[in-house]
Amino acid sequence: MIAWFEIPVNDMKRAIAFYEKVFKIEIKEVDFGGLLMGWFPHSENANGASGTLIKQESYVPSQEGTLVYFMSDDVSIELGRVEAAGGKLYLEKTKISDEHGFMGVFIDSEGNRIALHSNQ
């Protein structure tokens, strides 16, 4: 049911560099008249929601609130890049169950709590 997500940032350049390094992707920076966004890559035919980094005074990075999960082939891969990219590990790779795979959580460069999920 999720269609879109927005991750608050204080420093767009730093946040883009962090997520590009952790996920090995390119984020497109867009300026809508002062509202800065960093769009995550998304394919029209792909499963799951797309989203953006967002910088605007009403958006405040936080470790509380909604937790966004990014899909991964193996969460340990991205978790292994977090600290070098400027973030912190919050929860190392943890088995949820045989049926539901694994999860891990990190704090991004802006102070947001972000999760990863993989089947292996």
ChimeraX commands (.cxc) that place a marker at each C-alpha (Angstrom):
marker #1 position 0.00,0.00,0.00 radius 0.5
marker #1 position 2.99,2.35,0.28 radius 0.5
marker #1 position 3.26,4.68,-2.73 radius 0.5
marker #1 position 5.96,7.18,-1.72 radius 0.5
marker #1 position 8.34,8.01,1.13 radius 0.5
marker #1 position 10.32,11.10,2.11 radius 0.5
marker #1 position 13.46,11.05,4.27 radius 0.5
marker #1 position 14.24,14.43,5.90 radius 0.5
marker #1 position 17.75,15.86,5.55 radius 0.5
marker #1 position 19.66,18.87,6.85 radius 0.5
marker #1 position 22.43,18.76,4.25 radius 0.5
marker #1 position 21.31,17.48,0.83 radius 0.5
marker #1 position 24.81,17.04,-0.63 radius 0.5
marker #1 position 25.97,15.05,2.42 radius 0.5
marker #1 position 22.81,12.91,2.43 radius 0.5
marker #1 position 23.06,12.16,-1.30 radius 0.5
marker #1 position 26.73,11.19,-0.90 radius 0.5
marker #1 position 25.81,8.91,2.03 radius 0.5
marker #1 position 23.00,7.03,0.27 radius 0.5
marker #1 position 24.91,6.75,-3.01 radius 0.5
marker #1 position 27.84,5.22,-1.15 radius 0.5
marker #1 position 25.77,2.80,0.96 radius 0.5
marker #1 position 23.48,1.58,-1.85 radius 0.5
marker #1 position 25.85,2.04,-4.83 radius 0.5
marker #1 position 23.19,4.06,-6.70 radius 0.5
marker #1 position 22.77,7.50,-8.23 radius 0.5
marker #1 position 20.33,9.94,-6.66 radius 0.5
marker #1 position 18.93,12.73,-8.81 radius 0.5
marker #1 position 18.88,16.12,-7.04 radius 0.5
marker #1 position 15.89,18.27,-7.96 radius 0.5
marker #1 position 15.10,21.85,-6.85 radius 0.5
marker #1 position 11.42,22.79,-6.85 radius 0.5
marker #1 position 11.81,26.52,-6.18 radius 0.5
marker #1 position 13.80,26.04,-2.97 radius 0.5
marker #1 position 12.33,22.67,-2.00 radius 0.5
marker #1 position 15.30,20.34,-2.47 radius 0.5
marker #1 position 14.69,16.68,-3.21 radius 0.5
marker #1 position 17.03,13.77,-3.93 radius 0.5
marker #1 position 15.10,11.14,-5.89 radius 0.5
marker #1 position 15.96,7.49,-5.38 radius 0.5
marker #1 position 16.09,5.46,-8.61 radius 0.5
marker #1 position 12.88,3.66,-9.49 radius 0.5
marker #1 position 11.59,1.67,-12.44 radius 0.5
marker #1 position 7.96,2.00,-13.50 radius 0.5
marker #1 position 7.56,-1.78,-13.64 radius 0.5
marker #1 position 9.36,-2.51,-10.35 radius 0.5
marker #1 position 7.69,-3.67,-7.16 radius 0.5
marker #1 position 7.71,-1.42,-4.11 radius 0.5
marker #1 position 7.51,2.28,-3.47 radius 0.5
marker #1 position 9.80,5.03,-4.61 radius 0.5
marker #1 position 10.87,8.01,-2.57 radius 0.5
marker #1 position 13.13,10.93,-1.98 radius 0.5
marker #1 position 15.46,12.70,0.36 radius 0.5
marker #1 position 13.87,16.05,1.18 radius 0.5
marker #1 position 15.19,19.33,2.60 radius 0.5
marker #1 position 12.58,21.78,3.82 radius 0.5
marker #1 position 12.21,23.48,7.20 radius 0.5
marker #1 position 9.12,21.48,8.18 radius 0.5
marker #1 position 11.03,18.19,7.69 radius 0.5
marker #1 position 13.23,17.30,10.67 radius 0.5
marker #1 position 15.53,14.23,10.69 radius 0.5
marker #1 position 14.76,11.92,13.60 radius 0.5
marker #1 position 15.42,8.47,15.05 radius 0.5
marker #1 position 11.80,8.32,16.20 radius 0.5
marker #1 position 8.69,7.81,14.10 radius 0.5
marker #1 position 8.08,5.77,10.98 radius 0.5
marker #1 position 10.79,3.32,10.00 radius 0.5
marker #1 position 11.48,2.91,6.26 radius 0.5
marker #1 position 12.81,-0.48,5.11 radius 0.5
marker #1 position 14.94,-0.77,1.97 radius 0.5
marker #1 position 15.09,-4.14,0.18 radius 0.5
marker #1 position 18.50,-5.76,-0.14 radius 0.5
marker #1 position 20.01,-8.98,-1.44 radius 0.5
marker #1 position 21.90,-9.30,1.87 radius 0.5
marker #1 position 21.60,-6.57,4.51 radius 0.5
marker #1 position 25.17,-7.15,5.66 radius 0.5
marker #1 position 26.43,-5.66,2.37 radius 0.5
marker #1 position 24.86,-2.22,2.89 radius 0.5
marker #1 position 25.40,-2.31,6.65 radius 0.5
marker #1 position 29.09,-2.84,5.92 radius 0.5
marker #1 position 29.19,0.47,4.02 radius 0.5
marker #1 position 27.32,2.62,6.55 radius 0.5
marker #1 position 30.15,3.78,8.81 radius 0.5
marker #1 position 32.53,4.57,5.93 radius 0.5
marker #1 position 29.73,6.66,4.39 radius 0.5
marker #1 position 29.28,8.70,7.58 radius 0.5
marker #1 position 26.48,6.83,9.36 radius 0.5
marker #1 position 26.25,4.56,12.41 radius 0.5
marker #1 position 25.13,0.97,12.87 radius 0.5
marker #1 position 22.02,0.76,15.04 radius 0.5
marker #1 position 21.17,-2.95,14.76 radius 0.5
marker #1 position 23.43,-5.46,13.03 radius 0.5
marker #1 position 22.02,-8.12,10.70 radius 0.5
marker #1 position 19.36,-9.95,12.70 radius 0.5
marker #1 position 17.26,-12.96,11.74 radius 0.5
marker #1 position 13.55,-12.22,11.88 radius 0.5
marker #1 position 12.46,-15.83,11.21 radius 0.5
marker #1 position 12.92,-18.60,8.65 radius 0.5
marker #1 position 9.91,-17.28,6.75 radius 0.5
marker #1 position 10.69,-13.56,6.94 radius 0.5
marker #1 position 14.46,-13.35,6.48 radius 0.5
marker #1 position 16.75,-10.73,8.01 radius 0.5
marker #1 position 16.82,-7.09,8.98 radius 0.5
marker #1 position 19.34,-4.48,10.04 radius 0.5
marker #1 position 19.09,-0.83,11.06 radius 0.5
marker #1 position 21.41,2.16,10.70 radius 0.5
marker #1 position 21.44,5.87,11.48 radius 0.5
marker #1 position 22.06,7.85,8.31 radius 0.5
marker #1 position 24.27,10.93,7.89 radius 0.5
marker #1 position 21.34,13.15,8.91 radius 0.5
marker #1 position 20.30,11.27,12.07 radius 0.5
marker #1 position 17.40,9.25,10.62 radius 0.5
marker #1 position 16.85,5.62,11.63 radius 0.5
marker #1 position 16.63,3.51,8.44 radius 0.5
marker #1 position 16.13,-0.26,8.09 radius 0.5
marker #1 position 17.14,-2.92,5.58 radius 0.5
marker #1 position 15.46,-6.25,4.80 radius 0.5
marker #1 position 16.72,-9.31,2.92 radius 0.5
marker #1 position 15.76,-12.94,2.58 radius 0.5
marker #1 position 19.33,-14.10,3.17 radius 0.5
marker link #1:1,2 radius 0.2
marker link #1:2,3 radius 0.2
marker link #1:3,4 radius 0.2
marker link #1:4,5 radius 0.2
marker link #1:5,6 radius 0.2
marker link #1:6,7 radius 0.2
marker link #1:7,8 radius 0.2
marker link #1:8,9 radius 0.2
marker link #1:9,10 radius 0.2
marker link #1:10,11 radius 0.2
marker link #1:11,12 radius 0.2
marker link #1:12,13 radius 0.2
marker link #1:13,14 radius 0.2
marker link #1:14,15 radius 0.2
marker link #1:15,16 radius 0.2
marker link #1:16,17 radius 0.2
marker link #1:17,18 radius 0.2
marker link #1:18,19 radius 0.2
marker link #1:19,20 radius 0.2
marker link #1:20,21 radius 0.2
marker link #1:21,22 radius 0.2
marker link #1:22,23 radius 0.2
marker link #1:23,24 radius 0.2
marker link #1:24,25 radius 0.2
marker link #1:25,26 radius 0.2
marker link #1:26,27 radius 0.2
marker link #1:27,28 radius 0.2
marker link #1:28,29 radius 0.2
marker link #1:29,30 radius 0.2
marker link #1:30,31 radius 0.2
marker link #1:31,32 radius 0.2
marker link #1:32,33 radius 0.2
marker link #1:33,34 radius 0.2
marker link #1:34,35 radius 0.2
marker link #1:35,36 radius 0.2
marker link #1:36,37 radius 0.2
marker link #1:37,38 radius 0.2
marker link #1:38,39 radius 0.2
marker link #1:39,40 radius 0.2
marker link #1:40,41 radius 0.2
marker link #1:41,42 radius 0.2
marker link #1:42,43 radius 0.2
marker link #1:43,44 radius 0.2
marker link #1:44,45 radius 0.2
marker link #1:45,46 radius 0.2
marker link #1:46,47 radius 0.2
marker link #1:47,48 radius 0.2
marker link #1:48,49 radius 0.2
marker link #1:49,50 radius 0.2
marker link #1:50,51 radius 0.2
marker link #1:51,52 radius 0.2
marker link #1:52,53 radius 0.2
marker link #1:53,54 radius 0.2
marker link #1:54,55 radius 0.2
marker link #1:55,56 radius 0.2
marker link #1:56,57 radius 0.2
marker link #1:57,58 radius 0.2
marker link #1:58,59 radius 0.2
marker link #1:59,60 radius 0.2
marker link #1:60,61 radius 0.2
marker link #1:61,62 radius 0.2
marker link #1:62,63 radius 0.2
marker link #1:63,64 radius 0.2
marker link #1:64,65 radius 0.2
marker link #1:65,66 radius 0.2
marker link #1:66,67 radius 0.2
marker link #1:67,68 radius 0.2
marker link #1:68,69 radius 0.2
marker link #1:69,70 radius 0.2
marker link #1:70,71 radius 0.2
marker link #1:71,72 radius 0.2
marker link #1:72,73 radius 0.2
marker link #1:73,74 radius 0.2
marker link #1:74,75 radius 0.2
marker link #1:75,76 radius 0.2
marker link #1:76,77 radius 0.2
marker link #1:77,78 radius 0.2
marker link #1:78,79 radius 0.2
marker link #1:79,80 radius 0.2
marker link #1:80,81 radius 0.2
marker link #1:81,82 radius 0.2
marker link #1:82,83 radius 0.2
marker link #1:83,84 radius 0.2
marker link #1:84,85 radius 0.2
marker link #1:85,86 radius 0.2
marker link #1:86,87 radius 0.2
marker link #1:87,88 radius 0.2
marker link #1:88,89 radius 0.2
marker link #1:89,90 radius 0.2
marker link #1:90,91 radius 0.2
marker link #1:91,92 radius 0.2
marker link #1:92,93 radius 0.2
marker link #1:93,94 radius 0.2
marker link #1:94,95 radius 0.2
marker link #1:95,96 radius 0.2
marker link #1:96,97 radius 0.2
marker link #1:97,98 radius 0.2
marker link #1:98,99 radius 0.2
marker link #1:99,100 radius 0.2
marker link #1:100,101 radius 0.2
marker link #1:101,102 radius 0.2
marker link #1:102,103 radius 0.2
marker link #1:103,104 radius 0.2
marker link #1:104,105 radius 0.2
marker link #1:105,106 radius 0.2
marker link #1:106,107 radius 0.2
marker link #1:107,108 radius 0.2
marker link #1:108,109 radius 0.2
marker link #1:109,110 radius 0.2
marker link #1:110,111 radius 0.2
marker link #1:111,112 radius 0.2
marker link #1:112,113 radius 0.2
marker link #1:113,114 radius 0.2
marker link #1:114,115 radius 0.2
marker link #1:115,116 radius 0.2
marker link #1:116,117 radius 0.2
marker link #1:117,118 radius 0.2
marker link #1:118,119 radius 0.2
marker link #1:119,120 radius 0.2
view
